[in-house]
Amino acid sequence: MEKPLNKKIALVTGGSRGIGAAIVRRLAQEGAHVAFTYSSSEKAAKALAKEVGAYGNKAKAYPADAAAPKSLPRLVAKVLSDFGGLDILVNNAGIFMGGKIGEIRAADYERLMRVNVDAVFALTNAAVKVMKAGARIINISSVLGERACGPDMGVYNASKFAVTGFSRSWAKDLGAKGILVNAVQPGPINTELNPETGENADVQKSRTALGRFGRPEEVAAAVVFLAGPDAAYITGATLNVDGGWNA
Ligand code: NAD
């Protein structure tokens, strides 16, 4: 039986670890060719490309710093020349920063916005020029993309509100071209960014209905659903994968 994403060409940012790596694996298992970016962990990225390449599809890791958004249109051109198209874009790369307003360094604010917002804009702005009807854009936002869940998270909150906002607006912009855009809003997911043994882990667990952290694979499952044929009438949606955090 043909796999749901057979021969689709996907690009995932921040694919070498955490949620991004789980997305890369699932897309490849569902039949897609997968290009993904990494910032510093070249060894992990090369190992993952080799691992998923063994599923029988093409896989390639590209160094690309999301903190330098102007470089991202070149990445689209490289993927196009290596893979011959682009059907699925997953904007996953992101960083977290806490801090109280009044105490935040401008340089830290600017870096977070470059990675979490400017890079999503720059890459998508270049990608849509080459994407065709049927293509999918999936933006990894956060439960903090629709609510302020606690103090000292204003900068991250604002960045993820922007990601969710882009998704909804771009769904309206691109519907006529047949390109679907959705946001996935994870709750606490056990990754290096937010380990389930970390200092705020118990508070985060208690905010979910299920009383636990999610796994990267549980976010990847939502992404492959939104990338696949069963989601053909879903655009402009935000899918919470949060154990009931934002219920
Ligand atoms: P992670 O830190 O484990 O992985 C982040 C990925 O982004 C890595 O692959 C990293 O290389 C990449 N990245 C970071 N800075 C980069 C840069 N300058 N250039 C290129 N790539 C860069 O984090 P994660 O938990 O897997 O998070 C993935 C996404 O999910 C992020 O957008 C994050 O905001 C979002 N998210 C995570 C959680 C959570 O609890 N883990 C919750 C909600 C949303």
Residues whose N, C-alpha, C, O or C-beta is under 5 A from the ligand:
A	BS01	NAD	G14 G15 S16 R17 G18 I19 G20 Y38 S39 A64 D65 A66 A67 N92 A93 G94 I95 V115 I140 S141 S142 V143 P186 G187 P188 I189 T191 E192 L193 N194
